[in-house]
Amino acid sequence: MGADSRGGAGLLPDRHPTGDFFVCDIFGASPKDDLGSMEHPIFSLSTRPDRRILSYAHNGIEVQVTPSVRGRATIHDKDILIYCISQLMAAMNAGRAISRTLHLKAHDLLVATNRDTSGDGYTRLREAFERLAGTRITTNLSAGGEETTRGFGLIEEWEIKRKSRGGRMVSVVVTLSEWLFRAVLAKSVLTLSRDYFRLRKPLERRVYELARKHCGRQPDWRVSVTVLHKKTGSAAPLRVFRAAIRRMIADDHLPDYRLVEEEGDLVRVTRRGSARRPDAPHVGAETLDAARRLAPGMDIYGLVAEWQGWWAETGRARLSDPDKAFLGWLRSRMTPKG
């Protein structure tokens, strides 16, 4: 369920409501995010230049993020990477060759990520490229099944290709890091709601990422406020962070997910609408194993939830063999179009 159905209060407006989500080269692409940066707090939640070095360690994963003089890349700067990942995944699904270097139309990127297409929008886009290129990461987290300890930038390089007479950016070339490109090749990505780009607050975006990552694998996700504070990468004191989470619970803006505070300083995250589908078809363990072979590297539980949602939206047809029906749907989804 999208944020529009809840009135949209507190959300950014849908600036381009009549256009398809991606109007660029790959028609019909949906927003994708890589699992590594969804799980770990690489991006700054600050709205001011954040020049602190972030060091994070959790469950054997170590991440150090070093900003440039322009500050650490922000959660809003990440929109560019989400756009790039989405384009690459759509190209792969269409059977097209891909590379780390993408040629992008600046206007399409702004429209796809619900950004302003005024002159200021292009200026902010350039600033985002500069922060992404300047932010350096040292980590041992894996991408595409490989684990290495290495340092890299979020993007290797970028350049403006053309400008109009008025000086506006027209197109850019972006080269992604090898680490991020390996994640794409391994399909270590998840689909996001379009309404993600309407979330105003950086913390809302970060919590949505974590909810999407963890609720794809289980009906709900319980996490202590202390651990959530750590996983978001928030620089606020714990008591301030707790108050912000309570405001988020009251505002109830997150696409697809709802937060509930529970005793013991816990937060429970549930998928919207899950309680309204008690008759959703069940998929067995052997079918899940088969699905993993059909869609290596993808979030199988998230795919099951997507199929169950599609089943509900298309009339809740009676299924004599839910396992067979799910695998048929998955094969169709994985078949390159065109």
N, C-alpha and C positions, 0 to 999 in steps of 0.2 A: 504494500500500500504506500503510495507516495505522499509527500508532505502536503501536496495540494488538497488532498481530501480532508485534511485537518485544518483547513482555513488559511494556512500559510502565514499566520501571525508570527512575526519575529524572523521570518525567512527572507532572504534576498528575493526580489521579484524574478520571475522567469523572463529574462530579457529577450529571448528569441523563441516565443511559444509556437510559432507557426512553422518553424523549420525542423527538418529531421535532425536527430541528435548529432550526427556527423555529416556535414554537407561537403566533405572534402573528397579526396581521391578514393578512399575505400568507403563505398556507400553502405550505410546500415551498421557501422561499427558501434559496439556498445562499450561503455567505459570500463577499463580493466586496471587493476592495481596489483603490484607485485607483492608476494607474501612476505618477503624479507622486511621491506620497509613498513608493511602493515603491522608486523609483530613488534618491531623495535623502534624506539623513538629517535629517528634520524633527523626529523625536521623540527624547526623551532616553532613554538606556539606563540611567540611574542609578536606584537604588531610594530615593535620598534627594532632597530638593528641589534641583533643578538650576537655579541662577539665572544661569548663564553665558550670554552672548550667543554663539550659534554662527554662524560665517561659513563658507560652503562654496562652492567654485567648481570645476566640472569640465565639460570639453567645452563651454564657452560658457555654461553654466548657473550662475547665481549665486543663492545662497539665504542669507538672514540670518534667524535665528530669535531673537526677543527674548522672554524669559519674563516673567511677572508676578511679584509678590512671593511668590506661592505656588509658583513654579518652572515650568519648561518642561513642557509636556504630555509624558507618557511613552508608551513603546511599548504599555504596557498600557491607558492611556487611549484609545489608538487603537481599541480594541475597539468603542467607541461609534460611531465613524465607520464602521467596517466593517459594523456592524449597520445603520446608516442607509443606507449605499450598497446593501447587500443588499436592504433593503426597497424602495428606489426602483427598483432594477433588476428585481426581481420584479414590481413594479407595472407598469413599462414593458412587460415581456414579456407581461403579461396584458392589455395594451391599455388600462390605466387612466391617467388624468391624474395628474401628479405636480407637486409644488412643493418649494421649499427648506425649507418648514416641515413637520416630521413630528410627529405625535401618537403617543407611544410608551407602552406599558405597561412600567413599570420591572421588574416580575418577569420578563416575557418577555425583556427585554434581558439580564438576569442569567443566565437559563437558557440562552439562545442562545450566550452567550460563556463558558459553563462557570464562572460566578462563583457564589460563596456567596450564598444568598438569606436569610441571617440579617440582623439589624439592622446589623451591621458592614458587610455587603455593600452595603446601601443608603447607608450613610455614605460608603464609599469611592467609590460611584458619584457622589454629589454632589460630592465633592472632584475627581473626574475631570472633571466638567462645568466646574468652576471653572477648572481648569488649561487645558482646551481653549479656553474663552472668553478667557482671559487671555493666551494665547500668540499673539504677532503674527509674521507672516511677511512679508518683503519679498523678492520674487523676480521673475525674468524668465522662469521656466519656463512652458510653454504648457499649456493644458487645453482640450480640445475643438477643437484646431486654431488657437487664438488665442494669440498671445504678447504679453504685456504686462508692464511692470514696475510692480508695485503692492504695497501692503501690505494685509493682511487678517488676521482671526482665523480659526482653524480652524472655529469655530462662531460665528455672529453673536450669537445669544442663546439662552437657555434659561430655563425656569421650571418649578417644580413646580406641577402643576395641582390635585392633591388629596392629602390625607393621611388615613390611617385613624385610628381613635381612639387607637391607640398611637403616633401620630406618624410612621408609616412612609410613605415616598414611595410613591404608588400609580401616578401617571402624570406624564409630563413632556412639554413641547413644546420641540422643538429646531429652530432655524433654521440651516442650513448656510451656509457662505460661498458666494458666487457662483462662485468659482474651483472649489470642489469640486463644486458642482452642475453646472457646465459639463462637468466630466469625466464625470459620470454621463450627461448627455444625449448626449455623444459616445460613450458606451460604452467609455471609456478605462479599463477595469477588468479584473481577472483574478479567477478563482475560486480560493479558498484551501481547503486541507484543514480539516475540522472540528478535527483534532488540533492545528492551529496554536494553539488556545486552551488546549491542555494543556501547551504548552512553558513551563517555569518561568522560564528565564533570559531576560532582555531581549535579550542578544546572539543567542541561538538564534532568537528570533522575527525579529530583524532579518536574520540570515543567511538564514533561510527565505524571507523576502520577496524578497531579492536572487536567491536560487536560482530561485524561482518566476518572477520577472521575466525572467531571462536564459535559463533552460533551456527556456522555452516556445518559444524561437526557434531552438534548436539542440540536438543530442543531448547535448552537455555544454558546460560553461562553465569556462574556465581564467582565473584571476585571480591577480595577485600579492598577496602578503600585505599589501604596502604600500597598493595600491589598495583592497583589501578593507577595510583599516583605515580608510581615508578614507571609503569609501562607507557603512560602517556608522555613522559618526559617533561611534565609540568615543573616550572621553576618556583611555583607558588608554595608557601608553607602548607603543610598538610591540612590545617584547619581551614585555610582559605580555599584550598582545593575541594575539601569536603562540602563547603558551602556552595561552591560552583556546581558540583555534581547535584546537589539538592535543587538548585535552580534549574538545572537541565532536566531533572525528573519532573519538576512542576511545569516547565515549558512544553515538554514532550514533543520536540521538533524532529527527532531523529527519523530518517526514512527507514521503514521496514522493521525497526526495533523499538522496544519500550524498556525503560529502566525502572526498577523498583528498589527502594531501600529496604533492607532486611536487618533484623537484629544481629548483633555481633559485628557491626560496622561493615556490613556486606552490601554489595550491589548485585542484583540479579537482572540479567539481560534476557529478554524473550523476543521471539520473532512475532511481529504483528500478524494477527489473523490465525496463528497456529491453533489457538483454542477453539476457533470456529470451524476447524476441519477435523473433527474427531474420526470421521470416516475415511480419511485420506488413506489411499492404498499403501500397504506395507511392502517393503523390499527386503528380501532375505540376504543373509551374509554371503552366500555363494554368488548371488547376483551382484553384490557390491564388489566382490573380487573380480568378476567378469567385467564390471564397469571400469575398474581401475586399469584393466588391460586395454580396454577400448579408448580410455581417456587418460593416458599416463601423465602424472604430474598435476592433474586437475583436482579440485576439491569435490570428491565424490558425494559427500553428504550435502554439500551445497547444490549439486546437480539434482539429487533426489528431491530436495526442497523445491527447486525450480520446476521439476516435473510435476510434483504434487500441486504446486500453484497453478501450472498450466492445466492440469486435469480438472481442478476446481473451476477455473475460469471458463473452460470449454464445455461445462455442463455435467460434470461428475458422472461420466459414462460408467456403466457397470462393467467391471473387468473380470473376466474369467481367469486370467493369468497376469496379475500385476507385474511380476518379475519380467515376463516376456514383453509386456507393454512398455515397461521402463527401458529395457535394453533396445527395443525398436526405436523409441523416441530418442535415445542417446545416439544411436547410429545415425539417425537422420540429422541430429544436431551437429555431429562431428564430420558429416560429409561436406566437402568443399562445395560452395555454391558457384554456379557459373561455369 
